[in-house]
Structures are given as C-alpha cells and as structure tokens.
Amino acid sequence: WYYYKNGTLVRNAWAGNYWLGADGRMATNAWVDNNRYYVGNDGAWIKDYGNKSGWQKEGSAWYYYKNGTLVRNAWAGNYWLGADGRMATSAWVDNGRYYVDGNGLWVPSYSETSKNISALNMTQYYQGDARWGGKVYGISNLANTGCVPTALAMAFSGLGQNVLPTAVADTIYNNTDEMNVSELGTSGKGAVYAIRAYGYKHAVITTKEQLISALQSGKPVFATVGRGIFAKGRLTHAIILSGYSNGKTKAMDPDSAYNTGKWYDVNTIWNQRSTDPYDTNIGGSFVAIG
C-alpha cells in the first residue's frame, strides 16, 4: 500500500495511523518514525506497544523489553537474548563463553573445557585433483567451480560415508538446476539437496551463537565464505568446519593445501561469511549437517 497527496507519493510520514517509509511503502510489523512507534500486521499504529516491559512471549519464543525497546545481544538476568532478541536455549552464548539450558537458564557448572570438541576425521579432497578436476558440469568444470560438492564429500566422509566429489556433483547436477546452470558454481539450494540426498538433516545457521553451538555438538558445518582467508581472488568459496577449541574451529578447504586442516578463529570466519544471494537462497550461508 502507498499513499498519494496531490499526485505526489508520500514518504517518511504518517497517513492517519499508518506510516509511509522512505520508499513510500506502508510499514507493517515494525518500529517506525525514528523507532518511536510500532505498527502491526495491518500497518496500523498500536498505541500501547511502546509500553512493553519485561518478558513477553511471542509465538513460541520469549523476548525481553526494556522501556519499550527489544533487548538484543545481552543478558536479562541469567537468560541470554540473541541478535534477533529471542531468548537462547540449549546453546553456548555471549561469544561462546557461557551455556544456557533448554529453559534458557545459564548453567554455571559447565566448565571451559566442556566446550571443546575434537574435529571430525575427514578425507582431504581437492576440486582440482587430476582424477576429476577436468570433468565438465554445465558451463564449467569441477576444478574451477567444484568447491561445494568437494567440500560436502569431505563432510560426508567425516560422518562415515566415503563418497567422491564427482558422486556428489553428479547428484546435484543431474537432479537440480543449481550447479553451473544459471550461474557458476553450486547454490545453497544445491548444497542442501545433496545433504538430504545422502540421508542427513540440515539446519541453516543465522547467528554466530548457532554456529558455535553446532560445532560444539560435533556436527560438521558447510560454510560459504566471501573474500578473506579462503576466497582470495574469487567471489565466494565453500569450506567445511568441524570441532571447537577455545574459540577456534578446524577448516577443510577443497582448493588450498596451505589453508586446509588448520584451526581458525570462529569470529573471523563468521565475519567473512558470504552474503551472495546465490549462496544464501536457503536463508543463510552456513549449514549444520547431522
């Protein structure tokens, strides 16, 4: 919905009890007008919404408001509020320093060493291996654009299935349009298709806390990263993460003998996550496999 006055689109202003944003679109389910007022699902201003205070249950999740403002990335007593304001449960939080149980309550008895877990024992594969690097899939070959199937083959080996990168690539290419068809490489949807095809569940990771929790639970994490440690000279790249030790995780790189098999700071890797729509068309660029 938009509102016009004398033929001109109204922006950044109220039309009755409805707020028009910078693009002129009527806002819904949002704080507006410099975060002073809240409009609901139908766009109408909710008069008492700004008076929210303390714990509020919305749907199945708990949130905490202070003076009408949603608290994020902070503690409310012994409960942690994540980046989206949701109370965390069964997770390591606050940069992996503390653990909260299934009810969200901090568990002081969890020791520092209990956060550490060994990395999976994976077979090292390289996308440019002479045995398969020249195999063509659509508009390119495995050596140039095969990081996703090669990374997933390593993850599957760590979970007990010894499959070659070509087998994973065949699975994606022959059953989807998500590899070297509309764009170079494999999309997030293509990666998830392969994870399911090989019998595993997946969970898209959208916060650093979720990443740490997945690593500490022993799950390998498929990660697409942007330019930085692993994606020098290319737009994005796929790697596998596993294990957790004092804020670091082990990365398996399908295209670099220098980078692979080393432990890296989780914060650094999280900050280099891909934001490319081709990688994030599943809702994020990191996926826990299990």
Secondary structure, 3 states (H helix, E strand, C coil): CCCEECCEECCCEEECCEEECCCCCECCCEEECCCCEEECCCCEECCCHHHCCEEEEECCEEEEEECCEECCCEEECCEEECCCCCECCCEEECCCCEEECCCCEECCCCCCHHHCECCCCCCCCCCCCCCCCCCEECCEEHHHHCHHHHHHHHHHHHCCCCCCHHHHHHHHHHHCCCECCCCCCECHHHHHHHHHHCCCCEEEECCHHHHHHHHHCCCCEEEEECCCCCCCCCCCEEEEEEEEECCEEEEECCCCCCCCCEEEEHHHHHHCECCCCCCCCCCCCEEEEC
